[in-house]
């Protein structure tokens, strides 16, 4: 018997099995190699599922096998509330999040869904595509590919959930601040692109303005550096303010964009196809938004500043989008200024926080970082 109580071959039976290998065809040897690789993966995963001393009720991940035609068979999800302090559970959550992406997207090279297991490397199962015959793992083609220290990823997702500064995130993950900075933006690359393709019903749209920042830039600054965010040299709107457009429907689905300039073309590039003539657009009279609505023939209700409802139409207002602006700026405050270069990543970060809401779990953030969006 082996460790798991399964019957094993004795020495004579094993030597007899080895003697038959020379009589196998090339195709049969390939099938035997795959069977050995799958058996090795199963053994590794069973070992990872064993609870560490003193732990109770450690959840396990049932990894997908190959069904008829080589297609990946759905697996049982890992419990999302697993304790992040146990490195085994962190590794299992990474495998589960990565494999869920494979189930959705198939081969990252050609999109084919006829996949077969092809061994294991660096703690992750590998696959081979049935069409292009290329091998890959579940992180191939994502922003987390080749990122090291997978045992710390759960701590990184917790830092994103808490909205921690780089220094606190580095302390939580046990890495350098420069590493924490790279990790943050690797994890935020996919959420920054995760936006709804279409808004429904009444849509509220408005711009907010965030002070331009060259944070992190060491030379060739167009102005003297400011400390800890600083203040604009001019009151009101000026070239120092960056326009951020936010459009939000009544179900909470939100899209946003950093506008290169405050023009109709910039608004059109951000909202074309997302807001359509089937929507009712509400705004406070911004010329760029009105110009976009007229050109796209979208019904538009222009509200008096600050965007409250009119007595004859109490359901038409922009209170929801104004509230989102307030939450966004208050959330950005502890960062003491966000580099304009990375502002899009921070917008995606906040958008994902709002989309997940009370259901935020480390597993959900890992899936989001791998490109399994929560907003689309």
C-alpha positions as CSV (number, residue, x, y, z in Angstrom):
1,X,0.0,0.0,0.0
2,X,1.2,3.6,-0.7
3,X,0.7,6.6,1.6
4,X,-2.9,7.0,0.4
5,X,-3.9,3.4,1.0
6,X,-3.9,2.4,-2.7
7,X,-2.4,-0.9,-3.8
8,X,1.0,-0.7,-5.4
9,X,3.1,-2.9,-7.7
10,X,5.6,-5.3,-6.1
11,X,9.2,-5.4,-7.5
12,X,8.5,-8.4,-9.8
13,X,5.4,-6.8,-11.3
14,X,7.2,-3.4,-11.8
15,X,10.1,-5.1,-13.6
16,X,7.6,-6.9,-15.8
17,X,5.9,-3.6,-16.6
18,X,9.2,-2.0,-17.5
19,X,10.1,-4.9,-19.8
20,X,7.0,-4.3,-21.9
21,X,8.0,-0.7,-22.7
22,X,10.3,-1.7,-25.6
23,X,7.3,-3.2,-27.4
24,X,5.2,0.0,-27.3
25,X,4.6,2.0,-30.4
26,X,5.5,5.7,-30.5
27,X,1.9,6.7,-30.0
28,X,1.5,4.3,-27.1
29,X,4.6,5.7,-25.4
30,X,3.2,9.2,-25.8
31,X,0.0,8.1,-24.1
32,X,2.0,6.5,-21.3
33,X,4.0,9.6,-20.8
34,X,0.8,11.7,-20.4
35,X,-0.6,9.1,-18.0
36,X,2.5,9.4,-15.8
37,X,2.4,13.2,-15.9
38,X,-1.2,13.2,-14.8
39,X,-0.5,10.7,-12.0
40,X,2.3,13.0,-10.8
41,X,0.0,16.0,-10.8
42,X,-2.6,14.1,-8.9
43,X,-0.1,13.1,-6.2
44,X,1.2,16.7,-5.8
45,X,-2.3,18.0,-5.5
46,X,-3.3,15.4,-3.0
47,X,-0.3,16.3,-0.9
48,X,-1.1,20.0,-1.0
49,X,-4.6,19.2,0.3
50,X,-3.4,17.6,3.5
51,X,-3.9,19.9,6.5
52,X,-0.8,21.3,8.2
53,X,-0.3,20.3,11.9
54,X,-2.8,22.1,14.1
55,X,-5.1,23.2,11.3
56,X,-8.7,22.2,11.0
57,X,-10.9,21.9,7.9
58,X,-8.3,22.8,5.2
59,X,-10.2,23.2,1.9
60,X,-8.9,21.4,-1.1
61,X,-9.0,22.1,-4.8
62,X,-10.2,19.4,-7.1
63,X,-8.2,20.0,-10.2
64,X,-9.7,19.6,-13.7
65,X,-8.9,16.5,-15.7
66,X,-9.3,15.9,-19.4
67,X,-12.6,14.8,-20.8
68,X,-13.6,13.4,-24.2
69,X,-11.8,15.3,-27.0
70,X,-9.3,16.7,-24.6
71,X,-11.6,19.4,-23.3
72,X,-11.0,20.6,-19.8
73,X,-13.6,19.3,-17.4
74,X,-14.9,21.8,-14.8
75,X,-13.5,21.5,-11.3
76,X,-14.8,22.3,-7.8
77,X,-13.9,25.8,-6.7
78,X,-11.6,26.4,-3.7
79,X,-13.3,27.9,-0.7
80,X,-12.7,31.7,-1.0
81,X,-12.5,32.4,2.7
82,X,-9.4,30.3,3.3
83,X,-7.1,31.7,5.8
84,X,-4.4,33.7,4.0
85,X,-1.8,32.9,6.7
86,X,-1.3,29.3,5.5
87,X,1.0,29.1,2.5
88,X,-0.5,25.9,1.2
89,X,-3.9,27.5,1.0
90,X,-2.5,30.5,-0.8
91,X,-0.9,28.3,-3.4
92,X,-4.1,26.3,-3.9
93,X,-6.1,29.6,-4.5
94,X,-3.6,30.7,-7.2
95,X,-4.1,27.3,-9.0
96,X,-7.8,27.6,-8.7
97,X,-8.0,31.1,-10.0
98,X,-5.6,30.4,-12.9
99,X,-7.4,27.2,-14.0
100,X,-10.8,29.1,-14.0
101,X,-9.2,31.4,-16.5
102,X,-8.2,28.4,-18.7
103,X,-11.7,27.1,-18.6
104,X,-13.0,30.4,-19.9
105,X,-10.4,31.4,-22.5
106,X,-8.9,28.1,-23.7
107,X,-5.4,28.2,-25.3
108,X,-3.8,31.7,-24.9
109,X,-2.1,31.3,-28.3
110,X,-5.0,30.3,-30.6
111,X,-8.2,30.2,-28.4
112,X,-8.7,26.5,-29.0
113,X,-10.5,24.6,-26.1
114,X,-9.2,21.2,-26.9
115,X,-6.5,21.0,-24.2
116,X,-4.7,18.2,-22.5
117,X,-2.7,18.1,-19.3
118,X,1.1,18.3,-19.9
119,X,2.8,17.9,-16.6
120,X,3.5,20.5,-13.9
121,X,6.1,23.2,-13.4
122,X,6.7,26.0,-10.8
123,X,3.6,24.9,-8.8
124,X,1.2,25.2,-11.7
125,X,-0.2,22.5,-14.1
126,X,0.8,22.9,-17.7
127,X,-1.3,22.2,-20.8
128,X,-0.8,21.4,-24.5
129,X,-3.2,22.7,-27.1
130,X,-4.8,20.2,-29.4
131,X,-4.6,22.5,-32.4
132,X,-1.4,24.6,-32.3
133,X,0.4,22.0,-30.1
134,X,2.0,24.7,-28.0
135,X,2.4,24.2,-24.3
136,X,1.6,26.8,-21.6
137,X,0.4,27.2,-18.0
138,X,-2.6,29.0,-16.7
139,X,-0.7,32.3,-16.3
140,X,0.6,32.5,-19.9
141,X,-0.6,35.7,-21.5
142,X,-1.6,37.4,-18.3
143,X,0.0,40.3,-16.4
144,X,1.1,37.8,-13.7
145,X,3.1,35.6,-16.0
146,X,6.6,34.9,-14.7
147,X,5.8,36.8,-11.5
148,X,7.6,35.1,-8.6
149,X,6.7,34.4,-5.0
150,X,3.3,33.0,-5.6
151,X,3.0,32.3,-1.8
152,X,2.7,36.0,-1.3
153,X,0.0,36.7,-3.8
154,X,-2.8,36.2,-1.3
155,X,-1.2,38.9,0.9
156,X,-1.0,41.2,-2.2
157,X,-4.7,40.8,-2.9
158,X,-5.5,41.6,0.7
159,X,-3.5,44.8,0.3
160,X,-5.6,45.7,-2.7
161,X,-8.8,44.9,-0.9
162,X,-7.7,47.2,2.0
163,X,-6.4,50.0,-0.2
164,X,-3.1,50.0,1.5
165,X,-0.1,52.3,0.7
166,X,3.0,50.8,-0.9
167,X,4.9,50.8,2.4
168,X,2.2,48.9,4.2
169,X,1.7,46.5,1.2
170,X,5.4,45.8,1.2
171,X,5.4,45.0,4.9
172,X,2.4,42.7,4.5
173,X,4.0,40.8,1.6
174,X,7.5,40.8,3.0
175,X,9.0,42.4,-0.1
176,X,10.8,45.6,-1.0
177,X,8.8,48.8,-1.7
178,X,10.0,48.8,-5.3
179,X,8.7,45.2,-5.6
180,X,5.4,46.1,-4.0
181,X,5.1,48.9,-6.6
182,X,5.6,46.6,-9.5
183,X,3.3,44.0,-8.1
184,X,0.6,46.6,-7.6
185,X,0.5,47.6,-11.2
186,X,0.9,44.1,-12.5
187,X,-2.2,43.1,-10.5
188,X,-4.1,46.2,-11.7
189,X,-3.3,45.9,-15.4
190,X,-6.3,43.7,-16.1
191,X,-8.8,45.5,-13.8
192,X,-7.9,48.8,-15.5
193,X,-9.3,47.3,-18.8
194,X,-12.4,45.7,-17.1
195,X,-15.2,48.0,-18.1
196,X,-18.8,47.2,-19.0
197,X,-19.4,47.1,-22.8
198,X,-22.9,48.6,-22.5
199,X,-24.8,50.6,-19.9
200,X,-28.5,50.3,-19.5
201,X,-31.5,52.6,-18.8
202,X,-30.8,56.0,-17.4
203,X,-27.1,56.9,-17.5
204,X,-25.5,59.7,-15.5
205,X,-22.3,61.2,-16.9
206,X,-20.0,63.9,-15.5
207,X,-16.4,64.9,-15.3
208,X,-14.3,65.3,-12.2
209,X,-10.8,66.8,-12.1
210,X,-7.7,65.5,-10.5
211,X,-4.5,67.4,-10.1
212,X,-1.8,66.4,-12.6
213,X,1.1,64.6,-11.0
214,X,4.6,63.5,-12.1
215,X,5.1,61.5,-9.0
216,X,8.1,59.2,-9.4
217,X,9.7,61.2,-12.2
218,X,13.2,62.2,-11.3
219,X,14.2,64.6,-14.1
220,X,12.8,66.8,-16.9
221,X,9.9,68.1,-14.9
222,X,7.9,70.9,-16.6
223,X,7.5,72.6,-13.2
224,X,9.0,72.5,-9.7
225,X,8.2,69.3,-7.8
226,X,5.3,69.3,-5.2
227,X,5.5,67.6,-1.9
228,X,2.9,64.9,-0.9
229,X,0.4,65.8,-3.6
230,X,0.6,69.5,-3.1
231,X,-1.8,72.1,-4.5
232,X,-2.4,73.7,-7.9
233,X,-0.7,77.1,-8.5
234,X,-4.0,78.4,-10.0
235,X,-7.5,78.3,-8.5
236,X,-10.3,76.5,-10.4
237,X,-9.8,74.6,-13.6
238,X,-6.6,74.9,-15.5
239,X,-4.1,72.9,-17.5
240,X,-2.9,71.4,-14.2
241,X,-6.1,69.5,-13.7
242,X,-6.7,66.2,-15.5
243,X,-10.3,65.4,-16.5
244,X,-11.7,62.0,-15.5
245,X,-15.0,61.1,-17.1
246,X,-17.4,58.8,-15.2
247,X,-20.6,57.3,-16.6
248,X,-22.8,55.2,-14.4
249,X,-26.2,53.6,-14.8
250,X,-28.8,53.0,-12.1
251,X,-27.7,49.4,-11.6
252,X,-24.2,50.5,-10.5
253,X,-22.4,49.5,-13.7
254,X,-19.6,52.1,-14.1
255,X,-17.2,53.1,-16.9
256,X,-14.6,55.8,-16.7
257,X,-11.7,57.2,-18.6
258,X,-8.8,59.6,-18.2
259,X,-9.5,62.2,-20.9
260,X,-6.5,63.5,-22.9
261,X,-8.3,66.8,-23.3
262,X,-11.7,68.2,-22.5
263,X,-13.3,67.8,-26.0
264,X,-16.2,66.1,-27.7
265,X,-13.8,63.7,-29.5
266,X,-12.3,62.6,-26.2
267,X,-15.7,61.9,-24.7
268,X,-16.8,60.1,-27.9
269,X,-13.8,57.8,-27.7
270,X,-14.6,57.0,-24.1
271,X,-18.4,56.4,-24.4
272,X,-19.0,55.4,-28.0
273,X,-20.9,52.1,-28.0
274,X,-21.2,52.1,-24.2
275,X,-23.9,54.8,-24.2
276,X,-26.4,54.5,-27.1
277,X,-29.6,56.0,-28.3
278,X,-31.4,53.4,-26.2
279,X,-30.2,55.2,-23.1
280,X,-31.4,58.3,-21.4
281,X,-28.3,60.4,-20.7
282,X,-28.2,62.9,-17.8
283,X,-25.5,65.6,-17.4
284,X,-25.0,69.0,-15.9
285,X,-24.4,70.9,-19.1
286,X,-20.8,70.1,-20.0
287,X,-20.2,71.1,-23.6
288,X,-18.2,68.0,-24.5
289,X,-20.8,65.5,-23.1
290,X,-23.7,67.4,-24.8
291,X,-21.8,67.5,-28.1
292,X,-21.3,63.7,-27.9
293,X,-25.0,63.1,-27.1
294,X,-26.2,65.3,-30.0
295,X,-23.8,63.7,-32.5
296,X,-24.8,60.2,-31.4
297,X,-28.5,61.1,-31.2
298,X,-28.8,60.1,-27.6
299,X,-31.7,61.6,-25.5
300,X,-30.0,64.0,-23.1
301,X,-31.4,65.8,-20.0
302,X,-29.4,68.8,-19.1
303,X,-29.6,69.5,-15.3
304,X,-28.9,72.7,-13.4
305,X,-25.7,72.6,-11.3
306,X,-24.9,70.6,-9.2
307,X,-27.0,68.1,-11.1
308,X,-30.1,67.7,-8.8
309,X,-33.4,66.6,-10.2
310,X,-36.1,69.0,-11.6
311,X,-39.5,69.0,-10.0
312,X,-41.2,67.6,-13.1
313,X,-38.7,64.7,-13.5
314,X,-37.4,63.6,-10.0
315,X,-35.8,60.5,-11.4
316,X,-33.5,62.4,-13.7
317,X,-30.4,63.5,-11.8
318,X,-26.6,62.8,-11.5
319,X,-26.5,62.3,-7.8
320,X,-25.2,58.8,-8.2
321,X,-22.2,59.8,-10.3
322,X,-21.5,62.7,-8.0
323,X,-21.5,60.4,-5.1
324,X,-19.0,58.1,-6.9
325,X,-16.7,61.1,-7.5
326,X,-16.7,61.8,-3.8
327,X,-15.9,58.3,-2.8
328,X,-13.1,58.1,-5.5
329,X,-11.4,61.3,-4.3
330,X,-11.7,60.3,-0.6
331,X,-10.2,56.9,-1.4
332,X,-7.3,58.5,-3.3
333,X,-6.5,60.9,-0.5
334,X,-4.2,58.5,1.6
335,X,-2.0,58.1,-1.5
336,X,-1.0,61.8,-1.3
337,X,-1.2,62.2,-5.1
338,X,-1.4,59.6,-7.8
339,X,0.9,59.7,-10.8
340,X,-1.1,60.7,-13.8
341,X,0.7,58.0,-15.8
342,X,-0.9,55.3,-13.6
343,X,-4.2,57.1,-13.0
344,X,-6.1,54.6,-15.2
345,X,-4.9,51.7,-13.0
346,X,-6.2,53.4,-9.9
347,X,-9.6,54.0,-11.6
348,X,-9.8,50.3,-12.4
349,X,-8.8,49.5,-8.8
350,X,-11.7,51.6,-7.4
351,X,-14.1,50.3,-10.0
352,X,-13.3,46.8,-9.0
353,X,-13.8,47.6,-5.3
354,X,-17.2,49.0,-6.1
355,X,-18.2,46.1,-8.3
356,X,-17.2,43.4,-5.8
357,X,-18.7,45.3,-2.8
358,X,-19.4,43.1,0.2
359,X,-18.5,40.0,-1.8
360,X,-14.8,40.9,-2.0
361,X,-12.6,37.9,-1.5
362,X,-8.9,37.2,-2.2
363,X,-10.0,34.6,-4.8
364,X,-12.2,37.2,-6.6
365,X,-9.3,39.6,-6.7
366,X,-6.9,37.0,-8.1
367,X,-9.4,36.1,-10.8
368,X,-9.7,39.8,-11.6
369,X,-5.9,40.2,-11.8
370,X,-5.9,37.3,-14.3
371,X,-8.4,38.9,-16.6
372,X,-11.7,37.3,-15.4
373,X,-13.5,40.6,-15.1
374,X,-16.3,41.5,-12.6
375,X,-17.5,44.6,-14.5
376,X,-18.2,43.0,-18.0
